[in-house]
Amino acid sequence: MWIMRRALSRGELDILPCRSEARRARYPDISDETCLTAMQLVLPDGRVLAGADAAPEILRRVRGWGWVARAFSLPGAQPIARRVYAWIARNRMRISCGLGRG
């Protein structure tokens, strides 16, 4: 998470909670249901990327992590990333509880 904290502190990334009024006001076209399904990345040009499709863009925008984003362009990487992301999203509560026990 230090990567995200550093990006936030440098103004490279802005995270809004899905159910926040700030998110609803800034991005009224993104429904709560859509937001709860997967993370939504809104690019400066207005395009919206969701879930695993957002990950490489986030990595490209966080200083020092662009090289990791290139892994998503390897043949077959994006379909695998989407499956992994979907599994993590479906099991996020179980995963976070399991991490908290350690």
PyMOL commands that set and color helices and strands:
alter all, ss='L'
color gray80, all
select helices_A, chain A and resi 2-9+21-26+32-37+51-53+55-61+66-73+77-90+92-101
alter helices_A, ss='H'
color red, helices_A
select strands_A, chain A and resi 40-42+48-50
alter strands_A, ss='S'
color yellow, strands_A
deselect
rebuild
show_as cartoon
